[in-house]
Amino acid sequence: MPDLFSRQPDAPLAERLRPHSLEEVIGQQHLIGAGKPLRVAVEGGKPHSMLLWGPPGVGKTTLARILAQSFNAQFLPVSAVFSGVKDIREAIEKAEIALQQGQATILFVDEVHRFNKAQQDAFLPHVESGLLTFIGATTENPSFEVNPALLSRAQVYTLQSLNPAELKQLADKVFALPDYQNMRIHDDALELLLATADGDARRLLNLLEQVRTAAGAAGIVTVDGRFIEEIGTYNTMVD
């Protein structure tokens, strides 16, 4: 029988467990629940420009991808950290080609608050013309970080940190994976990890990966709070 602890998945947990539909999303029910704004948008079949504002690890990028898929739109992600006006122009060219083929385009700008005024202005006319549907993600208050002209054309949706019960749902999904089913975790250890994640789903998944790797190296099947403190995962994440 193969050693499950020694198996290395092809992708990190955050990618393996990335939701592909609103039904799979954990949290944000004030936006995606029945009758809520993003659910209504999907059911209506008409995308609109928006800003997703919230802390890290709460599903901003995931929701943008799901929306693009739901609208059968081309999804063009741009990172404001690594991209510039040239990347925006290339995205516009791709959007024009897609439009000729009868497909809409969603331009997703991650960390949009990192774009300066000139960079934001570069795609504003194409949002106004309808060539692009703009979805921006930001951890900063868009009222202070996004150009008023762009802000006036985008609906702002505030995403919330995941609560402990929602993080527990995510952890349950992890332990249902084949390569995690032989790992046992005590309640005190899980509570410590949930508290350390502090509402951030990505952080929780990273923690669980670290714990699994450390447990496998130590030949431990049952993880308790003491083990987590000994391997330094808790201290590393809260510093």
Short mmCIF file of the C-alpha atoms (twelve columns), coordinates in Angstrom:
data_MODEL
# 
_entry.id   MODEL 
# 
loop_
_atom_site.group_PDB 
_atom_site.id 
_atom_site.type_symbol 
_atom_site.label_atom_id 
_atom_site.label_alt_id 
_atom_site.label_comp_id 
_atom_site.label_asym_id 
_atom_site.label_seq_id 
_atom_site.Cartn_x 
_atom_site.Cartn_y 
_atom_site.Cartn_z 
_atom_site.pdbx_PDB_model_num 
ATOM 1   C CA . MET A 1   0.000   0.000  0.000   1 
ATOM 2   C CA . PRO A 2   1.508   3.404  -0.941  1 
ATOM 3   C CA . ASP A 3   2.410   5.863  1.771   1 
ATOM 4   C CA . LEU A 4   -0.306  8.521  1.518   1 
ATOM 5   C CA . PHE A 5   1.786   11.053 3.403   1 
ATOM 6   C CA . SER A 6   4.552   10.828 0.781   1 
ATOM 7   C CA . ARG A 7   2.278   11.583 -2.173  1 
ATOM 8   C CA . GLN A 8   2.818   14.999 -3.691  1 
ATOM 9   C CA . PRO A 9   -0.226  16.486 -5.438  1 
ATOM 10  C CA . ASP A 10  0.306   18.222 -8.752  1 
ATOM 11  C CA . ALA A 11  -1.207  21.468 -7.509  1 
ATOM 12  C CA . PRO A 12  -1.488  23.209 -4.133  1 
ATOM 13  C CA . LEU A 13  -4.647  22.732 -2.109  1 
ATOM 14  C CA . ALA A 14  -5.914  26.203 -2.959  1 
ATOM 15  C CA . GLU A 15  -6.008  25.238 -6.627  1 
ATOM 16  C CA . ARG A 16  -7.239  21.696 -6.138  1 
ATOM 17  C CA . LEU A 17  -10.198 22.896 -4.089  1 
ATOM 18  C CA . ARG A 18  -10.968 26.039 -6.080  1 
ATOM 19  C CA . PRO A 19  -14.754 26.202 -6.569  1 
ATOM 20  C CA . HIS A 20  -16.130 26.122 -10.107 1 
ATOM 21  C CA . SER A 21  -19.679 27.210 -9.337  1 
ATOM 22  C CA . LEU A 22  -21.449 29.424 -6.823  1 
ATOM 23  C CA . GLU A 23  -22.812 26.294 -5.147  1 
ATOM 24  C CA . GLU A 24  -19.276 25.217 -4.267  1 
ATOM 25  C CA . VAL A 25  -18.260 28.554 -2.741  1 
ATOM 26  C CA . ILE A 26  -17.913 28.635 1.042   1 
ATOM 27  C CA . GLY A 27  -18.913 31.918 2.629   1 
ATOM 28  C CA . GLN A 28  -20.108 35.186 1.047   1 
ATOM 29  C CA . GLN A 29  -23.743 34.140 1.234   1 
ATOM 30  C CA . HIS A 30  -24.720 37.812 1.504   1 
ATOM 31  C CA . LEU A 31  -23.588 38.078 -2.133  1 
ATOM 32  C CA . ILE A 32  -24.224 34.651 -3.647  1 
ATOM 33  C CA . GLY A 33  -27.193 33.308 -1.677  1 
ATOM 34  C CA . ALA A 34  -30.685 33.088 -3.156  1 
ATOM 35  C CA . GLY A 35  -31.862 36.516 -4.251  1 
ATOM 36  C CA . LYS A 36  -28.483 38.129 -3.516  1 
ATOM 37  C CA . PRO A 37  -26.664 40.385 -6.029  1 
ATOM 38  C CA . LEU A 38  -24.144 38.038 -7.624  1 
ATOM 39  C CA . ARG A 39  -26.610 35.140 -7.719  1 
ATOM 40  C CA . VAL A 40  -29.153 37.413 -9.434  1 
ATOM 41  C CA . ALA A 41  -26.517 38.570 -11.932 1 
ATOM 42  C CA . VAL A 42  -25.640 34.983 -12.858 1 
ATOM 43  C CA . GLU A 43  -29.271 33.943 -13.153 1 
ATOM 44  C CA . GLY A 44  -30.012 37.005 -15.265 1 
ATOM 45  C CA . GLY A 45  -27.164 36.180 -17.628 1 
ATOM 46  C CA . LYS A 46  -25.926 39.757 -17.892 1 
ATOM 47  C CA . PRO A 47  -22.501 40.708 -16.474 1 
ATOM 48  C CA . HIS A 48  -21.790 44.131 -15.020 1 
ATOM 49  C CA . SER A 49  -18.622 45.878 -13.903 1 
ATOM 50  C CA . MET A 50  -17.816 45.533 -10.243 1 
ATOM 51  C CA . LEU A 51  -15.214 45.874 -7.532  1 
ATOM 52  C CA . LEU A 52  -14.732 43.012 -5.084  1 
ATOM 53  C CA . TRP A 53  -13.407 44.506 -1.862  1 
ATOM 54  C CA . GLY A 54  -12.257 42.329 0.989   1 
ATOM 55  C CA . PRO A 55  -9.330  40.844 2.927   1 
ATOM 56  C CA . PRO A 56  -6.978  38.255 1.398   1 
ATOM 57  C CA . GLY A 57  -8.093  34.672 0.947   1 
ATOM 58  C CA . VAL A 58  -11.855 35.187 0.850   1 
ATOM 59  C CA . GLY A 59  -12.519 34.250 -2.778  1 
ATOM 60  C CA . LYS A 60  -12.282 37.422 -4.871  1 
ATOM 61  C CA . THR A 61  -10.429 35.795 -7.766  1 
ATOM 62  C CA . THR A 62  -12.535 32.650 -7.532  1 
ATOM 63  C CA . LEU A 63  -15.786 34.595 -7.770  1 
ATOM 64  C CA . ALA A 64  -14.495 36.526 -10.780 1 
ATOM 65  C CA . ARG A 65  -13.619 33.268 -12.564 1 
ATOM 66  C CA . ILE A 66  -16.998 31.745 -11.743 1 
ATOM 67  C CA . LEU A 67  -18.797 34.824 -13.048 1 
ATOM 68  C CA . ALA A 68  -16.860 34.730 -16.322 1 
ATOM 69  C CA . GLN A 69  -17.635 31.045 -16.735 1 
ATOM 70  C CA . SER A 70  -21.305 31.599 -15.916 1 
ATOM 71  C CA . PHE A 71  -21.554 34.298 -18.586 1 
ATOM 72  C CA . ASN A 72  -19.543 32.227 -21.103 1 
ATOM 73  C CA . ALA A 73  -17.155 35.155 -21.305 1 
ATOM 74  C CA . GLN A 74  -13.451 35.266 -22.059 1 
ATOM 75  C CA . PHE A 75  -11.614 35.713 -18.744 1 
ATOM 76  C CA . LEU A 76  -8.533  37.922 -18.951 1 
ATOM 77  C CA . PRO A 77  -6.681  38.238 -15.620 1 
ATOM 78  C CA . VAL A 78  -4.265  41.117 -15.086 1 
ATOM 79  C CA . SER A 79  -2.232  41.677 -11.945 1 
ATOM 80  C CA . ALA A 80  -1.742  45.332 -11.042 1 
ATOM 81  C CA . VAL A 81  1.429   44.294 -9.222  1 
ATOM 82  C CA . PHE A 82  3.161   42.905 -12.302 1 
ATOM 83  C CA . SER A 83  1.324   44.477 -15.245 1 
ATOM 84  C CA . GLY A 84  1.293   47.844 -16.962 1 
ATOM 85  C CA . VAL A 85  -0.402  49.729 -19.792 1 
ATOM 86  C CA . LYS A 86  1.093   47.343 -22.360 1 
ATOM 87  C CA . ASP A 87  -0.657  44.386 -20.740 1 
ATOM 88  C CA . ILE A 88  -3.926  46.286 -20.713 1 
ATOM 89  C CA . ARG A 89  -3.575  47.058 -24.416 1 
ATOM 90  C CA . GLU A 90  -2.930  43.394 -25.153 1 
ATOM 91  C CA . ALA A 91  -6.056  42.494 -23.188 1 
ATOM 92  C CA . ILE A 92  -8.052  45.027 -25.199 1 
ATOM 93  C CA . GLU A 93  -6.819  43.477 -28.459 1 
ATOM 94  C CA . LYS A 94  -7.906  40.035 -27.245 1 
ATOM 95  C CA . ALA A 95  -11.284 41.458 -26.256 1 
ATOM 96  C CA . GLU A 96  -11.760 42.915 -29.727 1 
ATOM 97  C CA . ILE A 97  -10.995 39.549 -31.326 1 
ATOM 98  C CA . ALA A 98  -13.396 37.790 -28.958 1 
ATOM 99  C CA . LEU A 99  -16.119 40.329 -29.758 1 
ATOM 100 C CA . GLN A 100 -15.753 39.603 -33.475 1 
ATOM 101 C CA . GLN A 101 -16.353 35.957 -32.601 1 
ATOM 102 C CA . GLY A 102 -19.438 36.825 -30.576 1 
ATOM 103 C CA . GLN A 103 -17.899 36.355 -27.136 1 
ATOM 104 C CA . ALA A 104 -17.892 38.885 -24.299 1 
ATOM 105 C CA . THR A 105 -14.778 39.583 -22.222 1 
ATOM 106 C CA . ILE A 106 -14.307 40.033 -18.504 1 
ATOM 107 C CA . LEU A 107 -11.123 41.870 -17.595 1 
ATOM 108 C CA . PHE A 108 -10.140 40.913 -14.072 1 
ATOM 109 C CA . VAL A 109 -7.656  43.266 -12.420 1 
ATOM 110 C CA . ASP A 110 -6.223  41.866 -9.206  1 
ATOM 111 C CA . GLU A 111 -4.969  44.392 -6.639  1 
ATOM 112 C CA . VAL A 112 -6.471  47.148 -8.782  1 
ATOM 113 C CA . HIS A 113 -5.551  49.740 -6.152  1 
ATOM 114 C CA . ARG A 114 -1.920  49.250 -7.221  1 
ATOM 115 C CA . PHE A 115 -2.650  50.749 -10.645 1 
ATOM 116 C CA . ASN A 116 -2.011  54.482 -10.905 1 
ATOM 117 C CA . LYS A 117 -4.486  56.901 -12.487 1 
ATOM 118 C CA . ALA A 118 -2.983  56.606 -15.972 1 
ATOM 119 C CA . GLN A 119 -3.155  52.808 -15.876 1 
ATOM 120 C CA . GLN A 120 -6.765  52.839 -14.706 1 
ATOM 121 C CA . ASP A 121 -7.626  55.404 -17.372 1 
ATOM 122 C CA . ALA A 122 -6.180  53.081 -20.049 1 
ATOM 123 C CA . PHE A 123 -9.114  50.655 -19.883 1 
ATOM 124 C CA . LEU A 124 -11.857 53.047 -18.765 1 
ATOM 125 C CA . PRO A 125 -13.002 53.952 -22.333 1 
ATOM 126 C CA . HIS A 126 -13.348 50.268 -23.184 1 
ATOM 127 C CA . VAL A 127 -15.469 49.680 -20.104 1 
ATOM 128 C CA . GLU A 128 -17.635 52.618 -21.145 1 
ATOM 129 C CA . SER A 129 -17.988 51.290 -24.702 1 
ATOM 130 C CA . GLY A 130 -19.001 47.848 -23.481 1 
ATOM 131 C CA . LEU A 131 -16.011 46.091 -25.014 1 
ATOM 132 C CA . LEU A 132 -14.934 44.971 -21.548 1 
ATOM 133 C CA . THR A 133 -16.740 44.091 -18.375 1 
ATOM 134 C CA . PHE A 134 -14.404 45.122 -15.598 1 
ATOM 135 C CA . ILE A 135 -14.011 43.186 -12.352 1 
ATOM 136 C CA . GLY A 136 -11.458 44.560 -9.941  1 
ATOM 137 C CA . ALA A 137 -10.258 42.976 -6.715  1 
ATOM 138 C CA . THR A 138 -8.828  45.029 -3.885  1 
ATOM 139 C CA . THR A 139 -7.971  44.756 -0.222  1 
ATOM 140 C CA . GLU A 140 -8.123  48.551 0.115   1 
ATOM 141 C CA . ASN A 141 -11.140 50.838 0.338   1 
ATOM 142 C CA . PRO A 142 -11.978 51.555 -3.321  1 
ATOM 143 C CA . SER A 143 -13.417 54.949 -2.417  1 
ATOM 144 C CA . PHE A 144 -9.850  56.117 -1.786  1 
ATOM 145 C CA . GLU A 145 -7.847  53.938 -4.189  1 
ATOM 146 C CA . VAL A 146 -9.902  53.748 -7.410  1 
ATOM 147 C CA . ASN A 147 -10.454 56.591 -9.865  1 
ATOM 148 C CA . PRO A 148 -13.870 58.202 -9.356  1 
ATOM 149 C CA . ALA A 149 -14.695 57.757 -13.057 1 
ATOM 150 C CA . LEU A 150 -14.062 54.014 -12.852 1 
ATOM 151 C CA . LEU A 151 -15.660 53.720 -9.434  1 
ATOM 152 C CA . SER A 152 -18.862 55.317 -10.750 1 
ATOM 153 C CA . ARG A 153 -19.153 52.590 -13.395 1 
ATOM 154 C CA . ALA A 154 -18.602 49.631 -11.081 1 
ATOM 155 C CA . GLN A 155 -20.759 48.219 -8.326  1 
ATOM 156 C CA . VAL A 156 -18.787 47.690 -5.108  1 
ATOM 157 C CA . TYR A 157 -19.311 44.384 -3.308  1 
ATOM 158 C CA . THR A 158 -17.740 43.827 0.098   1 
ATOM 159 C CA . LEU A 159 -16.502 40.316 0.849   1 
ATOM 160 C CA . GLN A 160 -16.193 39.112 4.417   1 
ATOM 161 C CA . SER A 161 -13.627 36.974 6.220   1 
ATOM 162 C CA . LEU A 162 -14.740 33.380 6.651   1 
ATOM 163 C CA . ASN A 163 -16.095 32.573 10.093  1 
ATOM 164 C CA . PRO A 164 -14.870 29.495 12.049  1 
ATOM 165 C CA . ALA A 165 -17.790 27.340 10.889  1 
ATOM 166 C CA . GLU A 166 -17.037 28.171 7.247   1 
ATOM 167 C CA . LEU A 167 -13.343 27.466 7.719   1 
ATOM 168 C CA . LYS A 168 -14.323 24.146 9.288   1 
ATOM 169 C CA . GLN A 169 -16.328 23.313 6.139   1 
ATOM 170 C CA . LEU A 170 -13.197 23.960 4.097   1 
ATOM 171 C CA . ALA A 171 -11.074 21.788 6.390   1 
ATOM 172 C CA . ASP A 172 -13.618 18.981 6.038   1 
ATOM 173 C CA . LYS A 173 -13.189 19.151 2.261   1 
ATOM 174 C CA . VAL A 174 -9.433  18.796 2.694   1 
ATOM 175 C CA . PHE A 175 -9.727  15.739 4.926   1 
ATOM 176 C CA . ALA A 176 -12.058 14.143 2.384   1 
ATOM 177 C CA . LEU A 177 -9.241  14.119 -0.186  1 
ATOM 178 C CA . PRO A 178 -7.640  10.677 -0.700  1 
ATOM 179 C CA . ASP A 179 -4.185  11.836 0.396   1 
ATOM 180 C CA . TYR A 180 -5.524  13.310 3.656   1 
ATOM 181 C CA . GLN A 181 -7.893  10.573 4.765   1 
ATOM 182 C CA . ASN A 182 -5.219  8.721  6.756   1 
ATOM 183 C CA . MET A 183 -4.314  11.838 8.697   1 
ATOM 184 C CA . ARG A 184 -6.178  12.401 11.953  1 
ATOM 185 C CA . ILE A 185 -6.340  15.760 13.700  1 
ATOM 186 C CA . HIS A 186 -7.423  16.436 17.274  1 
ATOM 187 C CA . ASP A 187 -10.039 19.090 17.965  1 
ATOM 188 C CA . ASP A 188 -7.499  21.264 19.787  1 
ATOM 189 C CA . ALA A 189 -5.175  21.194 16.786  1 
ATOM 190 C CA . LEU A 190 -7.942  22.044 14.352  1 
ATOM 191 C CA . GLU A 191 -9.176  24.891 16.540  1 
ATOM 192 C CA . LEU A 192 -5.650  26.262 16.663  1 
ATOM 193 C CA . LEU A 193 -5.354  26.151 12.876  1 
ATOM 194 C CA . LEU A 194 -8.753  27.781 12.378  1 
ATOM 195 C CA . ALA A 195 -7.839  30.574 14.776  1 
ATOM 196 C CA . THR A 196 -4.476  31.072 13.095  1 
ATOM 197 C CA . ALA A 197 -6.082  31.256 9.654   1 
ATOM 198 C CA . ASP A 198 -8.076  34.240 10.941  1 
ATOM 199 C CA . GLY A 199 -10.805 34.072 8.301   1 
ATOM 200 C CA . ASP A 200 -8.396  33.517 5.397   1 
ATOM 201 C CA . ALA A 201 -9.203  30.363 3.422   1 
ATOM 202 C CA . ARG A 202 -5.919  30.377 1.526   1 
ATOM 203 C CA . ARG A 203 -3.959  30.631 4.752   1 
ATOM 204 C CA . LEU A 204 -5.845  27.676 6.223   1 
ATOM 205 C CA . LEU A 205 -5.106  25.550 3.175   1 
ATOM 206 C CA . ASN A 206 -1.428  26.481 3.334   1 
ATOM 207 C CA . LEU A 207 -1.370  25.569 7.024   1 
ATOM 208 C CA . LEU A 208 -2.931  22.178 6.368   1 
ATOM 209 C CA . GLU A 209 -0.379  21.476 3.658   1 
ATOM 210 C CA . GLN A 210 2.463   22.376 6.018   1 
ATOM 211 C CA . VAL A 211 1.065   20.187 8.778   1 
ATOM 212 C CA . ARG A 212 0.597   17.222 6.448   1 
ATOM 213 C CA . THR A 213 4.179   17.535 5.163   1 
ATOM 214 C CA . ALA A 214 5.589   17.794 8.682   1 
ATOM 215 C CA . ALA A 215 3.479   14.894 9.943   1 
ATOM 216 C CA . GLY A 216 4.586   12.727 7.045   1 
ATOM 217 C CA . ALA A 217 8.249   13.524 7.689   1 
ATOM 218 C CA . ALA A 218 7.827   12.684 11.379  1 
ATOM 219 C CA . GLY A 219 5.832   9.518  10.700  1 
ATOM 220 C CA . ILE A 220 2.886   10.878 12.673  1 
ATOM 221 C CA . VAL A 221 -0.680  9.944  11.752  1 
ATOM 222 C CA . THR A 222 -2.554  11.787 14.532  1 
ATOM 223 C CA . VAL A 223 -1.856  15.507 14.862  1 
ATOM 224 C CA . ASP A 224 -2.527  17.391 18.088  1 
ATOM 225 C CA . GLY A 225 -2.052  20.985 19.159  1 
ATOM 226 C CA . ARG A 226 1.291   20.271 20.760  1 
ATOM 227 C CA . PHE A 227 2.682   18.910 17.493  1 
ATOM 228 C CA . ILE A 228 1.566   22.028 15.622  1 
ATOM 229 C CA . GLU A 229 3.285   24.263 18.150  1 
ATOM 230 C CA . GLU A 230 6.422   22.110 18.049  1 
ATOM 231 C CA . ILE A 231 6.800   22.339 14.268  1 
ATOM 232 C CA . GLY A 232 6.463   26.131 14.435  1 
ATOM 233 C CA . THR A 233 3.537   26.419 12.017  1 
ATOM 234 C CA . TYR A 234 1.439   28.315 14.518  1 
ATOM 235 C CA . ASN A 235 4.211   30.732 15.476  1 
ATOM 236 C CA . THR A 236 5.220   31.331 11.885  1 
ATOM 237 C CA . MET A 237 1.705   32.223 10.799  1 
ATOM 238 C CA . VAL A 238 0.918   34.619 13.651  1 
ATOM 239 C CA . ASP A 239 4.188   36.579 13.640  1 
# 
